[in-house]
Amino acid sequence: MNKTRVGVIFGGPSSEKEVSLEGGRYVYQRLDRELFESAAIFIDSNCACWLISEKLIIQNTTGDLEKLLVGEAQKINYEQLPAMIDFAFIVGHGKYMEDGCLQGLLEIINVPYNGPGVLGAALGADKWVSRQILRGAGIKTPDSVPIVEDEWLANRDYAIAVIEKSVGFPAVIKPLREGCSTAITIANDKSQLAAGVEAAFVWDRVVLAEKLINGVEVTVSVVGNESKEVLPISETPRQRGRDYLTLEDKFLPGGAEMITPARLSPEVTAAVQAAAKKAAEELNMVGYPRFDMFVAGNEVIILEANTLPGITPSTMIFHQAAEVGLTPTSYITKIIKLGLEAHKNKRGPL
């Protein structure tokens, strides 16, 4: 039997590249060697593409890895990928890796890949646009308002007044298209709000201000293409009195308590799973998107979609997969098969 050549693609220039490195290493190590041949493909901070060895994939940070590229790795052009791999397993997060850019490139060179296509990836990356679509479909999302940097610089007082009227205090301030809790601020007054907006503009020219929600934070994966299965829900209690989960809470061993299945009533469980499935359909998401939500009383509020969820050893998607009898290796195999199926059945770019 000919093995499928899988290129595990990770790294990139975003704030989430260290999570990408850890996840890429884990996927590379957990691939089923009876089914797949593997290649490790690293995208550096300038978006150059490198074929790297196992020696480099075990480096602690992307900075350490990049120091060793020249002389110990093979720099390649993206156009060379179709001759090298049959499938691209993207373990990338944030800008250029998860937002439709890399997906579009792979469509052009005709290499199948995991997760949503160009449209689903782009919608998932833009929290404001995705929320408007979900609200139009009757799915609750937090009250929020986008602030564009040019408008902020032109009239800061007006922008603050808009946020105060639309969202109120406390407000959550975050870059529009970053994840892993990058540059999140909980603002309790105008001074904290201004500082939070300025900090978020370092990462994006659009900042999102949203109402702080008090409730049970949960997350759930939706697996499949045309036919979708909602996995058991994970509950992620807020840690040490904080109002949000940090990168360390989400992805590092021992970082946060995760309870799977979540401690919800059968009725609320069904509502959460139904909302996740409907959201995946509305946002054109296939593969294995994960949805972060709050349950406030009997209300289900979708916070955001993760088109390529973190896939580190301690990530919650493996907790959910284990509940339905999938090991990390078998779950990774399922993701690859879904990606191949989606591209086999497509008519034009996904």
Residue pairs with C-beta under 8 A, 6 or more apart in sequence:
3 34
3 35
3 36
3 37
4 35
4 36
4 37
4 86
4 87
4 336
4 340
5 36
5 37
5 38
5 39
5 84
5 85
5 86
5 87
6 31
6 36
6 37
6 38
6 39
6 85
6 86
6 87
6 88
6 89
6 336
7 38
7 39
7 40
7 41
7 81
7 84
7 85
7 87
7 88
7 89
8 24
8 27
8 28
8 31
8 38
8 39
8 40
8 41
8 89
8 91
9 24
9 41
9 42
9 43
9 88
9 89
9 90
9 91
9 92
9 97
9 102
10 20
10 21
10 23
10 24
10 25
10 40
10 41
10 42
10 43
10 90
10 91
10 92
11 17
11 20
11 21
11 24
11 42
11 43
11 44
11 45
11 62
11 65
11 92
11 97
12 20
12 43
12 45
12 47
12 92
12 93
12 94
12 95
12 96
12 97
13 43
13 45
13 46
13 47
13 95
13 96
14 20
14 92
14 93
14 94
14 95
14 96
14 97
14 98
14 178
15 94
15 178
15 179
15 180
15 182
15 183
15 203
16 93
16 94
16 178
16 179
16 180
16 182
16 247
17 45
17 62
17 93
17 94
18 61
18 62
19 93
19 180
19 247
19 251
19 310
19 312
20 62
20 91
20 92
20 93
20 97
21 59
21 61
21 62
21 65
22 251
22 312
22 313
23 91
23 310
23 311
23 312
23 315
24 40
24 42
24 57
24 91
25 57
25 58
26 311
26 312
26 313
26 328
27 89
27 91
27 311
27 332
28 38
28 40
28 54
28 57
30 328
30 329
30 332
31 38
31 329
31 332
32 329
32 330
32 332
32 333
35 333
36 336
39 51
39 84
39 85
40 51
40 52
40 53
40 54
40 56
40 57
41 49
41 50
41 51
41 52
41 76
41 81
41 85
41 88
42 49
42 50
42 52
42 56
42 57
42 65
42 69
42 73
43 49
43 50
43 92
43 96
43 97
43 102
44 50
44 62
44 66
44 69
45 62
45 66
47 96
48 75
49 75
49 76
49 77
49 78
49 81
50 69
50 73
50 74
50 75
50 76
51 73
51 74
51 76
51 84
52 65
52 69
52 72
52 73
52 74
53 72
53 73
55 68
55 72
56 65
56 68
56 69
56 72
56 73
57 65
59 65
59 68
69 75
76 84
78 105
78 109
79 109
81 88
81 106
81 109
81 111
82 109
82 110
82 111
85 111
86 111
86 112
87 111
87 112
87 113
87 114
87 336
87 339
87 340
88 106
88 111
88 112
88 113
88 114
89 113
89 114
89 332
89 335
89 336
89 339
90 97
90 98
90 102
90 103
90 113
90 114
90 115
90 308
91 308
91 311
92 98
92 102
92 308
93 179
93 180
93 308
93 310
94 177
94 178
94 179
94 180
95 101
95 125
95 177
95 178
96 102
97 308
98 115
98 121
98 124
98 125
98 179
98 307
98 308
99 121
99 122
99 124
99 125
99 126
99 177
100 118
100 119
100 121
100 122
100 125
102 113
103 113
103 115
103 116
103 117
103 118
103 121
103 350
104 118
104 349
106 112
106 113
107 117
107 118
107 349
107 350
112 339
112 340
112 342
112 343
112 344
113 339
113 343
114 287
114 288
114 308
114 335
114 336
114 338
114 339
115 121
115 286
115 287
115 288
115 289
115 307
115 308
115 335
115 339
116 124
116 283
116 284
116 285
116 286
116 287
116 289
116 307
116 350
117 284
117 286
117 342
117 346
117 349
117 350
118 349
118 350
119 284
119 350
120 283
120 284
120 285
120 286
120 289
120 307
120 350
121 307
121 308
123 129
123 130
123 133
123 283
123 284
123 285
123 305
124 130
124 283
124 285
124 289
124 304
124 305
124 306
124 307
125 177
125 307
126 176
126 177
127 144
127 174
127 176
127 177
127 208
127 304
128 144
128 146
128 176
128 206
128 208
130 283
130 304
130 305
131 141
131 142
131 144
131 302
133 282
133 283
134 141
134 279
134 282
134 283
134 302
135 141
137 278
137 279
137 282
139 275
139 278
139 279
139 282
139 302
140 299
140 300
140 301
140 302
141 301
141 302
141 303
142 172
142 210
142 211
142 213
142 294
142 301
142 303
143 166
143 167
143 210
143 211
144 166
144 167
144 208
144 209
144 210
144 211
145 162
145 163
145 166
145 167
145 208
145 209
145 210
146 176
146 206
146 207
146 208
146 209
147 159
147 162
147 163
147 197
147 206
147 207
147 208
147 209
148 205
148 206
149 201
149 205
149 206
149 207
150 205
151 159
152 159
152 197
152 201
152 207
156 194
159 197
160 190
160 193
160 194
163 171
163 193
163 209
164 190
164 193
166 209
167 209
167 210
167 211
168 211
169 187
169 188
169 189
169 193
170 186
170 187
170 188
170 212
170 243
171 186
171 187
171 193
171 209
171 210
171 211
171 212
172 184
172 185
172 186
172 187
172 209
172 210
172 211
172 212
172 243
172 244
173 184
173 185
173 186
173 187
173 193
173 196
173 197
173 199
173 200
173 207
173 208
173 209
174 182
174 183
174 184
174 185
174 200
174 207
174 208
174 210
175 182
175 183
175 200
175 201
175 203
175 204
175 206
175 207
175 208
176 204
176 206
176 207
176 208
177 204
177 206
178 203
178 204
179 304
179 306
180 247
180 250
180 251
180 310
181 244
181 245
181 246
181 247
181 250
182 203
182 247
183 199
183 200
183 202
183 203
184 244
185 192
185 193
185 195
185 196
185 199
185 200
186 192
186 196
186 212
186 243
186 244
187 193
187 195
187 196
193 209
197 207
197 209
200 207
201 207
212 243
213 294
213 296
213 301
213 303
214 296
215 294
215 295
215 296
215 297
215 299
215 301
216 235
216 262
216 263
216 264
216 294
216 295
216 296
217 235
217 236
217 237
217 238
217 245
217 292
217 293
217 294
218 233
218 234
218 235
218 236
218 262
218 264
218 272
218 292
218 293
218 294
218 295
219 233
219 234
219 236
219 290
219 291
219 292
219 293
219 316
220 230
220 231
220 232
220 233
220 234
220 272
220 273
220 276
220 290
220 291
220 293
220 320
221 230
221 231
221 276
221 288
221 289
221 290
221 291
221 309
221 317
221 320
221 321
222 228
222 229
222 230
222 231
222 276
222 277
222 279
222 280
222 285
222 288
222 289
222 290
222 291
223 229
223 230
223 231
223 287
223 288
223 334
223 338
224 286
224 338
225 286
225 287
225 338
225 341
225 342
225 345
226 286
228 277
228 280
228 281
229 324
230 273
230 276
230 277
231 317
231 320
231 321
231 323
231 324
232 260
232 261
232 262
232 320
232 323
232 324
233 260
233 261
233 262
233 264
233 269
233 272
233 273
233 320
234 258
234 259
234 260
234 261
234 262
234 316
234 319
234 320
235 258
235 259
235 260
235 262
235 263
235 264
236 245
236 249
236 256
236 257
236 258
236 259
236 316
237 256
237 257
237 259
238 244
238 245
239 245
239 246
239 249
239 255
239 256
239 257
245 256
246 255
248 255
248 256
249 255
249 256
250 256
250 310
250 315
250 316
251 310
251 312
251 314
251 315
252 312
252 314
253 313
253 314
254 314
255 314
258 316
258 319
260 316
260 319
260 320
260 322
260 323
261 269
261 323
262 269
262 272
264 272
264 295
267 298
268 295
268 298
268 300
271 298
271 300
272 293
272 295
272 300
275 291
275 293
275 300
275 302
276 291
276 293
276 302
279 285
279 291
279 302
279 305
280 286
280 289
280 291
280 305
283 289
283 305
285 305
285 307
286 338
286 342
286 350
287 307
287 335
287 338
287 339
287 342
288 309
288 317
288 335
288 338
289 305
289 306
289 307
289 309
290 305
290 306
290 309
290 316
290 317
291 302
291 303
291 304
291 305
291 306
292 302
292 303
292 304
292 306
293 300
293 301
293 302
293 303
294 300
294 301
294 303
295 301
309 315
309 317
310 317
311 317
311 318
311 332
313 328
317 331
318 328
318 331
321 327
321 328
321 330
321 331
326 334
342 350
343 350
